[in-house]
């Protein structure tokens, strides 16, 4: 089975190897959503997994929230929990093949699942998927791991260098409200798409 394929990720769910899944929306992401005023924003959650972020957005009235993942098992898990979610807003596709534009891309642990060799491609794709001055918001590990990932971490300088071609960094700082096991170990990041 090819690592990082849809089959690989499906298997992680089947075998319950989902260490990234905390069972609820991550507090920094929840707090960010809670301060958003415009319920009409078109929002993508890529690598959504069990999609607690999508569920929270939708139940808060953000009706233009979109779920993207290429693991059908994650979609099944999500719909078992949220059967009322519109299925036409569920996209089962490889992130790099998706073609659409959004006001906001919101994610938790998706970036850390991307092999380092694909990070430049990732940054460009995020930019391509955002509308004029759209925002990319998420949590990135602020250290490297001592094992072969995923997850894959990084440093402040690495992230600044990676994203500067496509984004203005509004926020990149250690999250103060991470869950206990990740306390002091992740950046909260908000990037604004640069005019091309």
VEXGU-397668 format. One record per atom (N, C-alpha, C): x, y, z; atom name. Coordinates in Angstrom, 2 decimals, always signed. Atoms other than C-alpha are relative to their C-alpha. Layout:
N
PT      east     north        up   atome
PT         X         Y         Z      CA
...
% end
This chain:
196
PT      east     north        up   atome
PT     +0.84     -1.19     +0.00       N
PT     +0.00     +0.00     +0.00      CA
PT     +0.88     +1.25     +0.00       C
PT     -0.81     -1.21     +0.11       N
PT     +1.45     +3.34     -1.06      CA
PT     -0.29     +0.94     +1.16       C
PT     +0.19     -0.93     -1.11       N
PT     +2.05     +5.64     +1.88      CA
PT     -0.55     +1.31     -0.52       C
PT     +0.65     -1.27     +0.32       N
PT     -0.08     +8.80     +1.77      CA
PT     -1.07     -0.13     -1.08       C
PT     +1.11     +0.21     +0.93       N
PT     -2.57     +7.26     -0.68      CA
PT     -1.32     +0.01     +0.78       C
PT     +1.30     +0.06     -0.68       N
PT     -6.31     +7.27     +0.06      CA
PT     -0.14     -1.33     +0.73       C
PT     +0.06     +1.32     -0.66       N
PT     -5.97     +3.54     +0.87      CA
PT     +0.77     +0.02     +1.32       C
PT     -0.81     -0.11     -1.23       N
PT     -3.24     +4.31     +3.39      CA
PT     -0.80     +0.69     +1.10       C
PT     +0.74     -0.76     -1.02       N
PT     -5.39     +6.90     +5.18      CA
PT     -1.27     -0.74     +0.42       C
PT     +1.16     +0.81     -0.38       N
PT     -8.49     +4.72     +5.04      CA
PT     +0.39     -1.05     +1.03       C
PT     -0.48     +1.04     -0.90       N
PT     -6.48     +2.01     +6.73      CA
PT     +0.30     +0.54     +1.39       C
PT     -0.26     -0.60     -1.31       N
PT     -5.45     +4.39     +9.52      CA
PT     -1.29     +0.08     +0.81       C
PT     +1.29     -0.06     -0.70       N
PT     -9.14     +4.87    +10.35      CA
PT     -0.48     -1.40     +0.37       C
PT     +0.46     +1.36     -0.26       N
PT     -9.97     +1.17    +10.06      CA
PT     +0.74     -0.61     +1.18       C
PT     -0.82     +0.58     -1.08       N
PT     -7.10     +0.23    +12.39      CA
PT     +0.08     +0.91     +1.23       C
PT     +0.05     -0.95     -1.11       N
PT     -7.85     +3.17    +14.69      CA
PT     +1.37     +0.58     +0.34       C
PT     -1.31     -0.64     -0.18       N
PT     -4.39     +4.67    +14.17      CA
PT     -0.14     +1.49     -0.30       C
PT     +0.35     -1.39     +0.26       N
PT     -5.66     +8.22    +14.44      CA
PT     +0.46     +0.89     +1.16       C
PT     -0.57     -0.77     -1.10       N
PT     -3.34     +9.87    +16.94      CA
PT     -0.20     +1.50     -0.12       C
PT     +0.23     -1.43     +0.20       N
PT     -4.02    +13.28    +15.41      CA
PT     -1.39     +0.43     +0.44       C
PT     +1.42     -0.29     -0.27       N
PT     -7.73    +13.02    +16.23      CA
PT     -0.22     +0.13     +1.50       C
PT     +0.17     -0.22     -1.44       N
PT     -8.49    +14.57    +19.62      CA
PT     -1.45     -0.22     +0.46       C
PT     +1.37     +0.32     -0.35       N
PT    -12.21    +13.77    +19.48      CA
PT     -0.94     +1.19     +0.10       C
PT     +0.82     -1.22     -0.04       N
PT    -13.46    +17.37    +19.37      CA
PT     +0.79     +1.09     -0.72       C
PT     -0.68     -1.10     +0.69       N
PT    -12.62    +20.70    +17.77      CA
PT     +1.16     +0.52     +0.86       C
PT     -1.17     -0.51     -0.71       N
PT     -9.17    +21.99    +18.71      CA
PT     -0.30     +1.40     +0.56       C
PT     +0.35     -1.30     -0.61       N
PT     -9.51    +24.95    +21.15      CA
PT     +0.48     +1.23     -0.77       C
PT     -0.37     -1.20     +0.74       N
PT     -7.42    +27.42    +19.10      CA
PT     -0.87     +0.24     -1.24       C
PT     +0.86     -0.14     +1.17       N
PT     -9.54    +26.72    +16.01      CA
PT     -1.40     +0.44     +0.41       C
PT     +1.32     -0.39     -0.51       N
PT    -12.77    +26.97    +18.01      CA
PT     -0.03     +1.49     +0.35       C
PT     -0.04     -1.41     -0.40       N
PT    -11.74    +30.32    +19.45      CA
PT     +0.07     +0.92     -1.22       C
PT     -0.07     -0.79     +1.23       N
PT    -10.85    +31.61    +15.99      CA
PT     -1.38     +0.07     -0.67       C
PT     +1.33     +0.02     +0.61       N
PT    -14.24    +30.53    +14.59      CA
PT     -0.97     +0.88     +0.78       C
PT     +0.93     -0.75     -0.84       N
PT    -16.05    +32.11    +17.53      CA
PT     +0.08     +1.50     -0.20       C
PT     -0.10     -1.44     +0.21       N
PT    -14.75    +35.56    +16.61      CA
PT     -0.35     +0.41     -1.44       C
PT     +0.40     -0.32     +1.37       N
PT    -15.79    +35.33    +12.94      CA
PT     -1.43     +0.52     -0.02       C
PT     +1.32     -0.63     +0.03       N
PT    -18.76    +37.59    +12.20      CA
PT     -0.78     -0.36     -1.27       C
PT     +0.65     +0.19     +1.29       N
PT    -19.49    +36.84     +8.53      CA
PT     -0.36     -1.47     -0.22       C
PT     +0.44     +1.40     +0.14       N
PT    -21.55    +33.64     +8.35      CA
PT     -0.10     -0.44     -1.46       C
PT     +0.06     +0.34     +1.42       N
PT    -21.52    +33.80     +4.53      CA
PT     +1.34     -0.43     -0.57       C
PT     -1.32     +0.41     +0.49       N
PT    -17.80    +33.00     +4.26      CA
PT     -0.05     -1.40     -0.60       C
PT     -0.15     +1.32     +0.60       N
PT    -17.03    +30.13     +1.95      CA
PT     +1.29     -0.60     +0.56       C
PT     -1.10     +0.53     -0.80       N
PT    -14.78    +27.91     +4.06      CA
PT     +0.30     -1.44     -0.40       C
PT     -0.45     +1.37     +0.28       N
PT    -12.77    +24.81     +3.15      CA
PT     +0.80     -0.54     +1.17       C
PT     -0.81     +0.72     -0.98       N
PT    -11.48    +22.32     +5.69      CA
PT     +0.61     -1.19     -0.74       C
PT     -0.64     +1.10     +0.74       N
PT     -8.96    +20.16     +3.77      CA
PT     +0.59     -1.03     +0.95       C
PT     -0.48     +1.06     -0.88       N
PT     -7.81    +16.82     +5.12      CA
PT     -0.87     -0.05     +1.25       C
PT     +0.93     -0.25     -1.10       N
PT    -10.92    +17.13     +7.25      CA
PT     -0.08     -1.14     +1.00       C
PT     +0.04     +1.13     -0.93       N
PT    -10.78    +13.63     +8.73      CA
PT     -1.38     -0.17     +0.61       C
PT     +1.29     +0.12     -0.67       N
PT    -13.51    +13.21    +11.33      CA
PT     -0.72     +1.34     +0.11       C
PT     +0.62     -1.29     +0.34       N
PT    -14.17    +16.91    +10.74      CA
PT     -0.79     +0.67     +1.12       C
PT     +0.66     -0.73     -1.09       N
PT    -15.04    +18.35    +14.12      CA
PT     -0.08     +1.49     -0.32       C
PT     +0.01     -1.41     +0.40       N
PT    -14.17    +21.75    +12.62      CA
PT     -1.18     +0.28     -0.93       C
PT     +1.12     -0.16     +0.94       N
PT    -16.70    +21.29     +9.79      CA
PT     -1.32     -0.06     +0.77       C
PT     +1.22     +0.13     -0.81       N
PT    -19.35    +20.14    +12.26      CA
PT     -0.26     +1.27     +0.80       C
PT     +0.16     -1.20     -0.83       N
PT    -18.73    +23.13    +14.53      CA
PT     -0.40     +1.19     -0.86       C
PT     +0.34     -1.10     +0.90       N
PT    -18.80    +25.61    +11.64      CA
PT     -1.48     -0.08     -0.41       C
PT     +1.36     +0.17     +0.52       N
PT    -22.04    +24.20    +10.27      CA
PT     -1.05     +0.27     +1.09       C
PT     +0.95     -0.18     -1.10       N
PT    -23.80    +24.14    +13.64      CA
PT     +0.00     +1.44     +0.53       C
PT     -0.06     -1.42     -0.36       N
PT    -22.68    +27.75    +14.24      CA
PT     -0.62     +0.89     -1.08       C
PT     +0.67     -0.78     +1.02       N
PT    -24.45    +28.82    +11.05      CA
PT     +0.83     +0.35     -1.21       C
PT     -0.83     -0.20     +1.19       N
PT    -21.57    +28.82     +8.57      CA
PT     -0.41     -1.05     -1.04       C
PT     +0.61     +1.00     +0.88       N
PT    -23.62    +27.12     +5.89      CA
PT     +0.82     -0.28     -1.25       C
PT     -0.87     +0.21     +1.16       N
PT    -20.89    +27.46     +3.24      CA
PT     +1.32     -0.65     +0.40       C
PT     -1.18     +0.76     -0.41       N
PT    -18.46    +25.13     +5.00      CA
PT     +0.10     -1.25     -0.86       C
PT     -0.23     +1.15     +0.87       N
PT    -16.92    +22.43     +2.82      CA
PT     +1.01     -0.95     +0.61       C
PT     -0.82     +1.11     -0.50       N
PT    -15.40    +19.09     +3.81      CA
PT     +0.79     -0.57     -1.18       C
PT     -0.83     +0.62     +1.05       N
PT    -12.46    +17.80     +1.73      CA
PT     +0.91     -1.05     +0.61       C
PT     -0.91     +1.07     -0.41       N
PT    -10.76    +14.46     +2.25      CA
PT     -0.09     -1.08     -1.06       C
PT     +0.10     +1.10     +0.98       N
PT     -9.89    +11.50     +0.05      CA
PT     -0.14     -1.36     +0.67       C
PT     +0.28     +1.24     -0.72       N
PT    -10.52     +8.91     +2.76      CA
PT     -1.52     -0.16     +0.13       C
PT     +1.44     +0.23     -0.09       N
PT    -14.02     +7.53     +2.31      CA
PT     -0.43     -0.40     +1.41       C
PT     +0.32     +0.39     -1.38       N
PT    -13.87     +6.09     +5.82      CA
PT     -0.20     +1.24     +0.88       C
PT     +0.18     -1.23     -0.80       N
PT    -13.45     +9.59     +7.27      CA
PT     -1.35     +0.64     -0.33       C
PT     +1.31     -0.53     +0.39       N
PT    -16.51    +10.70     +5.29      CA
PT     -1.11     -0.77     +0.70       C
PT     +1.00     +0.83     -0.68       N
PT    -18.51     +7.78     +6.68      CA
PT     -0.09     +0.37     +1.48       C
PT     -0.02     -0.35     -1.43       N
PT    -17.42     +8.64    +10.23      CA
PT     -0.70     +1.33     +0.24       C
PT     +0.58     -1.33     -0.14       N
PT    -18.41    +12.27     +9.74      CA
PT     -1.52     -0.04     -0.19       C
PT     +1.44     +0.04     +0.28       N
PT    -21.82    +11.53     +8.23      CA
PT     -0.78     -0.81     +1.04       C
PT     +0.66     +0.72     -1.10       N
PT    -22.62     +9.02    +10.97      CA
PT     -0.26     +0.93     +1.17       C
PT     +0.13     -0.97     -1.09       N
PT    -22.11    +11.87    +13.42      CA
PT     -0.87     +1.20     -0.39       C
PT     +0.69     -1.21     +0.47       N
PT    -23.60    +14.67    +11.28      CA
PT     -0.81     -0.30     -1.27       C
PT     +0.75     +0.40     +1.19       N
PT    -26.19    +13.14     +8.93      CA
PT     -0.72     +1.16     -0.69       C
PT     +0.71     -1.15     +0.57       N
PT    -27.78    +16.56     +8.38      CA
PT     +0.88     +0.87     -0.89       C
PT     -0.91     -0.83     +0.79       N
PT    -24.68    +17.99     +6.69      CA
PT     -0.26     -0.22     -1.49       C
PT     +0.29     +0.17     +1.44       N
PT    -25.27    +18.69     +2.96      CA
PT     +1.09     -0.79     -0.72       C
PT     -1.00     +0.87     +0.64       N
PT    -23.58    +15.94     +0.98      CA
PT     +0.64     +0.65     -1.22       C
PT     -0.64     -0.68     +1.13       N
PT    -22.95    +18.30     -1.95      CA
PT     +1.13     +0.92     +0.45       C
PT     -1.11     -0.77     -0.54       N
PT    -20.50    +20.10     +0.35      CA
PT     +1.10     -0.92     +0.55       C
PT     -1.03     +0.98     -0.34       N
PT    -18.48    +16.92     +0.90      CA
PT     +0.75     -0.34     -1.28       C
PT     -0.83     +0.22     +1.18       N
PT    -15.61    +16.60     -1.56      CA
PT     +0.97     -1.15     +0.30       C
PT     -0.90     +1.15     -0.19       N
PT    -13.91    +13.19     -1.77      CA
PT     +1.01     +0.05     -1.14       C
PT     -0.98     -0.25     +1.06       N
PT    -10.78    +14.07     -3.67      CA
PT     +1.36     +0.28     +0.63       C
PT     -1.35     -0.39     -0.40       N
PT     -7.04    +14.50     -3.42      CA
PT     +0.07     +1.53     +0.04       C
PT     -0.12     -1.45     -0.18       N
PT     -6.37    +18.01     -2.11      CA
PT     +0.66     +0.68     -1.19       C
PT     -0.76     -0.63     +1.07       N
PT     -3.88    +18.73     -4.90      CA
PT     -0.76     +0.01     -1.34       C
PT     +0.81     +0.05     +1.23       N
PT     -6.52    +17.95     -7.55      CA
PT     -1.25     +0.87     +0.09       C
PT     +1.23     -0.78     -0.20       N
PT     -9.27    +20.15     -6.10      CA
PT     +0.11     +1.35     -0.70       C
PT     +0.05     -1.28     +0.72       N
PT    -10.30    +23.19     -8.16      CA
PT     -1.23     +0.77     +0.45       C
PT     +1.09     -0.86     -0.47       N
PT    -12.40    +25.86     -6.46      CA
PT     +0.66     +1.16     +0.74       C
PT     -0.60     -1.07     -0.79       N
PT    -11.91    +29.07     -4.50      CA
PT     -0.84     +0.28     +1.24       C
PT     +0.61     -0.18     -1.31       N
PT    -12.66    +29.98     -0.90      CA
PT     +0.47     +1.30     +0.64       C
PT     -0.39     -1.17     -0.78       N
PT    -12.59    +32.93     +1.47      CA
PT     +0.99     -0.38     +1.10       C
PT     -0.78     +0.46     -1.16       N
PT    -10.99    +30.88     +4.24      CA
PT     +0.29     -1.49     -0.15       C
PT     -0.37     +1.41     -0.12       N
PT     -9.09    +27.61     +4.46      CA
PT     +0.45     -0.20     +1.44       C
PT     -0.18     +0.21     -1.43       N
PT     -9.09    +26.24     +7.98      CA
PT     +0.40     -1.45     +0.22       C
PT     -0.42     +1.40     -0.17       N
PT     -7.18    +23.17     +9.10      CA
PT     +0.74     -0.24     +1.30       C
PT     -0.66     +0.45     -1.22       N
PT     -5.82    +21.21    +12.02      CA
PT     +0.63     -1.36     -0.28       C
PT     -0.85     +1.19     +0.25       N
PT     -3.03    +18.62    +11.42      CA
PT     +0.06     -0.44     -1.47       C
PT     -0.12     +0.39     +1.41       N
PT     -3.52    +18.46     +7.63      CA
PT     +1.41     +0.31     -0.52       C
PT     -1.34     -0.38     +0.46       N
PT     -0.30    +20.36     +6.88      CA
PT     +1.04     -1.01     +0.50       C
PT     -1.01     +0.90     -0.59       N
PT     +1.61    +18.01     +9.20      CA
PT     -0.04     -1.39     -0.62       C
PT     +0.07     +1.30     +0.69       N
PT     +0.46    +15.04     +7.10      CA
PT     +0.66     +0.04     -1.38       C
PT     -0.58     -0.17     +1.33       N
PT     +2.06    +16.44     +3.93      CA
PT     +1.51     -0.24     +0.05       C
PT     -1.46     +0.21     -0.01       N
PT     +5.56    +15.07     +3.19      CA
PT     +0.74     +1.30     -0.30       C
PT     -0.76     -1.25     +0.12       N
PT     +8.17    +17.82     +3.45      CA
PT     +0.34     +0.32     -1.46       C
PT     -0.36     -0.20     +1.41       N
PT     +9.12    +17.32     -0.20      CA
PT     -1.13     +0.69     -0.78       C
PT     +1.16     -0.59     +0.68       N
PT     +5.60    +18.51     -1.16      CA
PT     -0.45     +1.33     +0.59       C
PT     +0.48     -1.20     -0.69       N
PT     +5.45    +21.61     +1.01      CA
PT     -0.10     +1.23     -0.90       C
PT     +0.08     -1.16     +0.90       N
PT     +6.20    +24.18     -1.71      CA
PT     -1.25     -0.14     -0.87       C
PT     +1.21     +0.28     +0.78       N
PT     +3.50    +22.56     -3.84      CA
PT     -1.26     +0.28     +0.83       C
PT     +1.12     -0.24     -0.93       N
PT     +1.18    +22.72     -0.80      CA
PT     -0.27     +1.49     +0.14       C
PT     +0.18     -1.45     -0.19       N
PT     +1.77    +26.44     -0.21      CA
PT     -0.63     +0.64     -1.23       C
PT     +0.57     -0.54     +1.24       N
PT     +1.05    +27.23     -3.86      CA
PT     -1.45     -0.42     -0.16       C
PT     +1.38     +0.49     +0.15       N
PT     -2.09    +25.08     -3.86      CA
PT     -0.94     +0.73     +0.94       C
PT     +0.82     -0.76     -0.94       N
PT     -3.44    +26.79     -0.75      CA
PT     -0.29     +1.39     -0.59       C
PT     +0.17     -1.32     +0.61       N
PT     -2.86    +30.14     -2.47      CA
PT     -0.98     -0.07     -1.18       C
PT     +0.88     +0.15     +1.16       N
PT     -4.58    +28.92     -5.65      CA
PT     -1.47     -0.19     +0.40       C
PT     +1.36     +0.28     -0.45       N
PT     -7.63    +27.81     -3.66      CA
PT     -0.66     +1.17     +0.72       C
PT     +0.54     -1.15     -0.71       N
PT     -8.06    +31.17     -1.95      CA
PT     -0.37     +1.13     -0.94       C
PT     +0.39     -1.21     +0.72       N
PT     -9.90    +34.18     -3.27      CA
PT     +0.95     +1.14     +0.36       C
PT     -0.79     -1.20     -0.27       N
PT     -8.34    +37.66     -3.30      CA
PT     +0.01     +0.30     +1.50       C
PT     -0.22     -0.27     -1.42       N
PT     -6.93    +38.31     +0.19      CA
PT     -0.68     -1.02     +0.92       C
PT     +0.54     +1.06     -0.84       N
PT     -8.32    +35.02     +1.44      CA
PT     +0.99     -0.40     +1.09       C
PT     -0.81     +0.36     -1.17       N
PT     -7.04    +33.59     +4.72      CA
PT     +0.22     -1.51     +0.10       C
PT     -0.33     +1.38     -0.36       N
PT     -5.28    +30.34     +5.58      CA
PT     +0.29     +0.00     +1.49       C
PT     -0.11     +0.01     -1.46       N
PT     -5.64    +29.55     +9.29      CA
PT     +0.14     -1.44     +0.46       C
PT     -0.16     +1.35     -0.51       N
PT     -4.39    +26.52    +11.15      CA
PT     +1.03     -0.11     +1.09       C
PT     -0.98     +0.32     -1.03       N
PT     -2.08    +24.86    +13.62      CA
PT     +1.12     -0.81     -0.63       C
PT     -1.18     +0.68     +0.53       N
PT     +1.46    +23.81    +12.69      CA
PT     +0.91     -0.36     +1.17       C
PT     -0.94     +0.38     -1.05       N
PT     +3.83    +21.86    +14.92      CA
PT     +1.25     +0.89     -0.09       C
PT     -1.13     -0.94     -0.02       N
PT     +6.68    +24.16    +16.00      CA
PT     +1.34     -0.67     +0.31       C
PT     -1.23     +0.77     -0.25       N
PT     +9.34    +21.44    +16.22      CA
PT     +0.04     -1.17     -0.97       C
PT     -0.12     +1.21     +0.81       N
PT    +10.66    +18.47    +14.31      CA
PT     -0.21     -1.22     +0.89       C
PT     +0.20     +1.25     -0.72       N
PT     +9.87    +14.90    +15.29      CA
PT     +1.22     -0.90     -0.18       C
PT     -1.18     +0.86     +0.02       N
PT    +12.48    +12.27    +16.06      CA
PT     -0.25     -1.30     -0.75       C
PT     +0.35     +1.21     +0.74       N
PT    +10.70     +9.63    +13.95      CA
PT     -0.44     +0.40     -1.40       C
PT     +0.48     -0.26     +1.34       N
PT     +9.71     +9.30    +10.33      CA
PT     -1.51     +0.22     +0.04       C
PT     +1.41     -0.36     -0.07       N
PT     +6.35    +10.99     +9.89      CA
PT     -0.86     -0.74     -1.00       C
PT     +0.61     -1.15     -0.67       N
PT     +3.60    +11.70     +9.55      CA
PT     -0.22     -0.26     +1.50       C
PT     +0.00     -1.40     +0.42       N
PT     +3.26    +13.92    +11.41      CA
PT     +1.41     +0.51     -0.29       C
PT     -1.24     -0.70     +0.31       N
PT     +5.93    +16.23    +10.04      CA
PT     -0.06     +1.39     +0.63       C
PT     -0.03     -1.30     -0.65       N
PT     +6.96    +19.28    +12.00      CA
PT     +0.85     +0.99     -0.77       C
PT     -0.82     -1.03     +0.62       N
PT     +9.03    +22.35    +11.31      CA
PT     +0.31     +1.11     +0.99       C
PT     -0.39     -1.13     -0.85       N
PT    +10.38    +25.63    +12.66      CA
PT     -0.58     +1.30     -0.53       C
PT     +0.48     -1.34     +0.37       N
PT     +9.36    +29.28    +12.58      CA
PT     +0.68     +0.47     -1.28       C
PT     -0.73     -0.48     +1.18       N
PT    +12.09    +30.12    +10.07      CA
PT     -0.37     -0.78     -1.25       C
PT     +0.39     +0.82     +1.15       N
PT    +11.18    +27.21     +7.82      CA
PT     -1.38     +0.40     -0.54       C
PT     +1.35     -0.37     +0.42       N
PT     +7.52    +28.20     +7.76      CA
PT     -0.03     +1.40     -0.62       C
PT     -0.05     -1.36     +0.56       N
PT     +8.28    +31.88     +7.16      CA
PT     +0.52     -0.05     -1.44       C
PT     -0.60     +0.12     +1.34       N
PT    +10.47    +30.96     +4.20      CA
PT     -0.95     -0.68     -0.97       C
PT     +0.90     +0.77     +0.85       N
PT     +7.93    +28.47     +2.85      CA
PT     -1.16     +0.85     -0.52       C
PT     +1.25     -0.67     +0.36       N
PT     +4.92    +30.77     +2.85      CA
PT     +0.17     +1.41     -0.57       C
PT     -0.13     -1.43     +0.32       N
PT     +6.41    +34.21     +2.09      CA
PT     -0.25     +0.33     -1.47       C
PT     +0.22     -0.27     +1.42       N
PT     +6.10    +33.87     -1.70      CA
PT     -1.47     +0.25     -0.31       C
PT     +1.43     -0.03     +0.30       N
PT     +2.32    +33.54     -1.53      CA
PT     -0.85     +0.73     +1.04       C
PT     +0.80     -0.51     -1.10       N
PT     +1.23    +35.02     +1.80      CA
PT     +0.71     +1.08     +0.81       C
PT     -0.49     -0.88     -1.07       N
PT     +1.60    +37.83     +4.27      CA
PT     -0.34     -0.69     +1.32       C
PT     +0.21     +0.66     -1.29       N
PT     +2.05    +36.34     +7.72      CA
PT     -0.57     +1.01     +0.99       C
PT     +0.61     -0.89     -1.01       N
PT     -0.39    +38.06    +10.05      CA
PT     +0.29     -0.51     +1.41       C
PT     -0.26     +0.61     -1.31       N
PT     +0.07    +35.63    +12.94      CA
PT     +0.75     -1.31     -0.20       C
PT     -0.69     +1.28     -0.09       N
PT     +2.57    +32.87    +13.61      CA
PT     +0.66     -0.03     +1.37       C
PT     -0.49     -0.02     -1.38       N
PT     +2.98    +32.34    +17.31      CA
PT     -0.46     -1.24     +0.74       C
PT     +0.35     +1.18     -0.79       N
PT     +2.89    +29.58    +19.88      CA
PT     -1.42     +0.17     +0.54       C
PT     +1.39     -0.06     -0.46       N
PT     -0.76    +28.83    +20.62      CA
PT     -0.03     -0.05     +1.53       C
PT     +0.09     -0.05     -1.46       N
PT     -1.66    +29.72    +24.21      CA
PT     -1.08     -0.94     +0.54       C
PT     +1.14     +0.80     -0.45       N
PT     -4.73    +27.48    +24.31      CA
PT     -0.02     -1.39     -0.64       C
PT     -0.09     +1.36     +0.54       N
PT     -3.50    +24.18    +22.87      CA
PT     -0.49     -1.02     +1.03       C
PT     +0.31     +1.08     -0.94       N
PT     -4.66    +20.90    +24.35      CA
PT     +1.28     -0.36     +0.76       C
PT     -1.15     +0.23     -0.89       N
PT     -2.37    +19.72    +27.15      CA
PT     +1.16     -0.75     -0.67       C
PT     -1.15     +0.71     +0.61       N
PT     -0.31    +17.15    +25.12      CA
PT     +0.75     +0.84     -1.03       C
PT     -0.65     -0.83     +1.02       N
PT     +0.47    +19.86    +22.53      CA
PT     +0.36     +1.39     +0.51       C
PT     -0.28     -1.31     -0.61       N
PT     +0.98    +22.75    +24.95      CA
PT     +1.44     +0.41     -0.32       C
PT     -1.33     -0.52     +0.33       N
PT     +3.91    +24.87    +23.72      CA
PT     +0.61     -0.65     -1.23       C
PT     -0.57     +0.78     +1.11       N
PT     +4.33    +22.58    +20.69      CA
PT     -0.63     +0.32     -1.35       C
PT     +0.61     -0.32     +1.29       N
PT     +2.23    +24.23    +17.99      CA
PT     -0.18     +1.51     -0.16       C
PT     +0.27     -1.38     +0.35       N
PT     +1.95    +27.56    +16.24      CA
PT     -1.45     +0.13     -0.44       C
PT     +1.24     -0.43     +0.64       N
PT     -1.36    +29.22    +15.58      CA
PT     +0.41     +0.94     -1.12       C
PT     -0.46     -0.72     +1.19       N
PT     -0.99    +30.60    +12.07      CA
PT     -1.20     +0.59     -0.74       C
PT     +0.96     -0.64     +0.90       N
PT     -3.02    +33.11    +10.08      CA
PT     +0.79     +0.70     -1.10       C
PT     -0.69     -0.54     +1.17       N
PT     -1.77    +33.90     +6.57      CA
PT     -1.02     +0.62     -0.94       C
PT     +0.88     -0.70     +0.94       N
PT     -3.30    +36.34     +4.08      CA
PT     +0.61     -0.08     -1.39       C
PT     -0.49     +0.16     +1.37       N
PT     -2.99    +35.65     +0.37      CA
PT     +0.48     +1.33     -0.58       C
PT     -0.53     -1.18     +0.66       N
PT     -0.80    +38.14     -1.47      CA
PT     -0.64     +0.16     -1.38       C
PT     +0.44     -0.23     +1.38       N
PT     -1.98    +39.78     -4.68      CA
PT     +1.02     -0.56     -0.95       C
PT     -0.95     +0.60     +0.94       N
PT     -0.48    +37.94     -7.60      CA
PT     +0.33     +0.96     -1.12       C
% end
